[in-house]
């Protein structure tokens, strides 16, 4: 079973449920030095106190302040060890292959800016249709065959519209 600061994980969840039920969701940061970076709030255990059903053991903090409060020396070492030798998420900017516009967070397989990407996608689709004309004709034939057989038997094609609000 997982433990958090010497507390069973189920107890941890139960206490946080009790806090939300009796005192509501955390909706502001009580830290006087808060920089106002985050607008996501949570209940945080005050330093040096235990997980007990006592409101005075907890305070409302924003995500940023909560992370700073929970950060210990061992936590800092663990995080720096994890990130050691890894590249950051941000990639070097690249240029669009078509128009040359700089793409800020380029990298991976991205070759085109947003506008050129749409144009190139349409171009590739047209090329595929040209190269696979027989396949496309086969798809169309199969669709029309199915459509005509439904017309002959009097069946209607299912419509994409919702039937809510329609009267018979």
C-alpha positions as CSV (number, residue, x, y, z in Angstrom):
1,X,0.0,0.0,0.0
2,X,1.2,3.5,-0.9
3,X,2.1,5.8,2.0
4,X,2.3,9.6,2.1
5,X,4.2,11.1,4.9
6,X,3.6,8.1,7.1
7,X,-0.1,8.0,6.2
8,X,-2.0,5.3,4.3
9,X,-3.1,6.5,0.9
10,X,-6.7,5.7,1.6
11,X,-6.6,7.9,4.7
12,X,-5.0,10.7,2.7
13,X,-7.9,10.5,0.2
14,X,-10.5,10.3,2.9
15,X,-9.1,13.4,4.7
16,X,-9.0,15.4,1.5
17,X,-12.6,14.3,0.7
18,X,-13.6,15.4,4.3
19,X,-12.0,18.8,3.7
20,X,-13.8,19.4,0.4
21,X,-17.1,18.2,1.9
22,X,-17.0,20.3,5.0
23,X,-15.0,23.3,3.9
24,X,-15.5,23.4,0.1
25,X,-13.0,23.3,-2.7
26,X,-9.9,25.4,-2.2
27,X,-10.6,28.6,-4.1
28,X,-7.7,31.0,-3.2
29,X,-4.1,31.0,-2.1
30,X,-3.4,31.9,1.6
31,X,0.3,32.3,1.0
32,X,1.3,35.9,1.5
33,X,4.3,35.6,-0.9
34,X,2.2,34.2,-3.7
35,X,3.2,35.4,-7.1
36,X,-0.3,34.7,-8.6
37,X,1.2,32.4,-11.3
38,X,-1.4,29.6,-10.9
39,X,-5.2,29.7,-10.7
40,X,-5.6,26.1,-9.7
41,X,-6.0,25.6,-5.9
42,X,-5.9,22.7,-3.5
43,X,-5.7,21.9,0.2
44,X,-2.2,21.5,1.5
45,X,-0.9,20.0,4.7
46,X,1.0,22.6,6.8
47,X,4.7,21.9,7.5
48,X,5.3,19.8,10.6
49,X,1.7,18.7,11.1
50,X,0.2,15.3,10.6
51,X,-2.7,14.1,8.5
52,X,-5.6,14.3,10.9
53,X,-9.2,15.4,10.7
54,X,-8.4,18.9,11.8
55,X,-9.0,22.0,9.6
56,X,-6.1,23.9,11.3
57,X,-3.6,21.3,9.9
58,X,-4.4,22.4,6.3
59,X,-4.4,25.6,4.2
60,X,-5.5,26.6,0.8
61,X,-2.7,27.1,-1.7
62,X,-2.3,27.6,-5.4
63,X,-0.5,24.8,-7.3
64,X,2.7,26.8,-7.6
65,X,2.9,27.6,-3.8
66,X,1.9,24.0,-3.0
67,X,4.8,22.7,-5.1
68,X,7.3,25.1,-3.5
69,X,6.1,24.1,0.0
70,X,6.4,20.3,-0.7
71,X,9.8,20.7,-2.3
72,X,12.5,19.2,-0.1
73,X,16.2,18.7,-0.6
74,X,15.7,15.0,-1.4
75,X,12.9,16.0,-3.9
76,X,15.2,18.5,-5.6
77,X,17.9,15.9,-6.0
78,X,15.4,13.3,-7.3
79,X,14.1,15.8,-9.9
80,X,17.5,17.0,-11.0
81,X,18.7,13.3,-11.3
82,X,15.6,12.6,-13.5
83,X,16.3,15.5,-15.8
84,X,20.0,15.0,-16.1
85,X,21.0,14.3,-19.7
86,X,17.4,14.8,-21.0
87,X,16.7,17.4,-23.6
88,X,14.1,20.0,-22.8
89,X,10.7,20.0,-24.4
90,X,11.4,23.2,-26.3
91,X,13.1,22.5,-29.6
92,X,15.2,24.9,-31.7
93,X,13.1,27.0,-34.1
94,X,12.9,25.7,-37.6
95,X,11.9,27.3,-40.9
96,X,8.8,26.2,-42.9
97,X,10.0,24.3,-46.0
98,X,7.5,26.1,-48.3
99,X,7.4,29.7,-47.2
100,X,10.4,30.0,-44.8
101,X,8.4,31.3,-41.8
102,X,10.0,30.5,-38.5
103,X,8.2,27.8,-36.5
104,X,9.0,28.5,-32.8
105,X,8.4,25.1,-31.2
106,X,9.5,23.1,-34.3
107,X,11.1,19.7,-34.2
108,X,10.1,16.2,-34.5
109,X,8.4,15.6,-37.9
110,X,7.0,19.1,-38.4
111,X,8.1,20.6,-41.7
112,X,5.5,23.2,-42.5
113,X,3.8,26.2,-40.8
114,X,0.1,25.9,-40.1
115,X,-1.0,27.5,-43.4
116,X,1.4,25.6,-45.6
117,X,0.6,22.4,-43.7
118,X,-3.1,22.6,-44.8
119,X,-2.1,23.3,-48.4
120,X,0.4,20.4,-48.4
121,X,-2.2,18.0,-46.9
122,X,-4.7,18.9,-49.7
123,X,-1.9,18.5,-52.3
124,X,-1.0,15.0,-50.9
125,X,-4.6,14.0,-50.9
126,X,-5.0,15.0,-54.5
127,X,-1.9,13.1,-55.4
128,X,-3.1,10.0,-53.6
129,X,-6.5,10.1,-55.5
130,X,-4.6,10.5,-58.8
131,X,-2.3,7.5,-58.0
132,X,-5.2,5.4,-56.8
133,X,-8.0,6.2,-59.2
134,X,-9.2,2.6,-59.5
135,X,-9.5,2.3,-55.7
136,X,-11.5,5.5,-55.6
137,X,-13.8,4.3,-58.4
138,X,-14.3,1.0,-56.5
139,X,-15.2,2.9,-53.3
140,X,-17.7,5.0,-55.3
141,X,-19.2,2.0,-57.1
142,X,-19.7,0.1,-53.8
143,X,-21.3,3.2,-52.2
144,X,-23.7,3.7,-55.2
145,X,-24.5,0.0,-55.4
146,X,-25.5,0.0,-51.7
147,X,-27.5,3.3,-52.2
148,X,-29.4,1.9,-55.2
149,X,-30.3,-1.3,-53.5
150,X,-31.7,0.6,-50.5
151,X,-33.7,2.8,-52.9
152,X,-35.2,-0.3,-54.6
153,X,-36.2,-2.0,-51.3
154,X,-37.6,1.3,-49.9
155,X,-35.2,1.5,-47.0
156,X,-34.0,4.9,-46.0
157,X,-30.4,5.7,-45.3
158,X,-29.8,6.5,-41.6
159,X,-29.4,10.3,-41.2
160,X,-26.7,11.9,-39.1
161,X,-29.3,14.3,-37.6
162,X,-30.5,13.7,-34.1
163,X,-34.1,12.5,-33.8
164,X,-34.7,14.5,-30.6
165,X,-37.5,17.0,-30.9
166,X,-39.0,15.4,-34.1
167,X,-42.7,14.5,-34.0
168,X,-44.2,11.6,-35.9
